[in-house]
Amino acid sequence: MSLAIRAEGLVKHYGETKALDGVDLEVPEGKVVGVLGPNGAGKTTAVRVLATLLRPDAGHATVGGHDVVRNPRAVRSLIGLTGQYASVDEDLSGTENLVLLARLLDYSRTGARAKAAELLEQFELTDAAGRAAKTYSGGMRRRLDLAASLVGNPSVLYLDEPTTGLDPHARNEVWAVVRKLVANGVTVLLTTQYLEEADQLADTITVFDHGKVVAEGRSDELKRRVGGQTLQVRPTSARDLDVVQRILGDLTGVRPHRDDDTGLLTAPVNDPVLLSTLVRKLDEAGITADELALRLPSLDEVFLALTGKREPEGRLA
């Protein structure tokens, strides 16, 4: 397995605060690695070190085989970076933004305009190419920002919370763009505050907490590592809640969690065969259910178990 990014023992202090405390990170070529963590966990600091914007106090990191401290120019020639907020000039048009960046990267005038047109088409912005960026929707601005990060044809792309503040439709647009980039061989290091985003895009997930890596693996691996499965049932009639709660409790040996507002009962299980047993017990009792499922823990539950912190509305800062 070829690695696009390798970090070993990264340490970074801000005064008395240790933002990175011995971080190890590996990102295979052509894959998406998602980095999750609560506020102040060190996610953005790690990206800034790997992008040569900060020097680590200790440790070692390479991008494309080039050391981020000893050979930062070679690293910069390989990478693109999209930060938490769109960095395009809102008074310039989409074309003007991209042409400006291309000229700064030593494209000829003709080459710069050709590159801008290519990226605008790739990101479905051709119809808005001549409009000022300030007239773009949030999703369009983020797509233009992503296009700007690709002017230099990077093989490694850092996406630092790329969909912050976007509505679900615009977020889906950005996700589609990221999937296309990866399909074309681009390696992506993604930090995100949206748990669903990591679930949707990342091949593997690394969880940061207090400047350290506390867990890593595929989404399903992390869910299985945290615990078993959850059996959930919602009886058709609220009058049956007491009976179903007793049946579920007898089967699992634990007191089910009961939500009287939604009528949903849940209990952890380690034996998936209990689902069929529950179906039989409900049938024997003459009880029907609108919902009956066996599921792995959510990524939100994984995060809570690993860090002891729950962020509102499934978001990580």
PyMOL commands that set and color helices and strands:
alter all, ss='L'
color gray80, all
select helices_A, chain A and resi 43-50+72-76+94-104+109-122+126-128+133-135+138-149+168-183+195-201+219-226+238-252+274-284+299-307+312-314
alter helices_A, ss='H'
color red, helices_A
select strands_A, chain A and resi 3-14+17-28+32-36+58-63+66-67+79-82+156-160+187-191+204-209+212-217+229-235+257-259+264-269+289-295
alter strands_A, ss='S'
color yellow, strands_A
deselect
rebuild
show_as cartoon
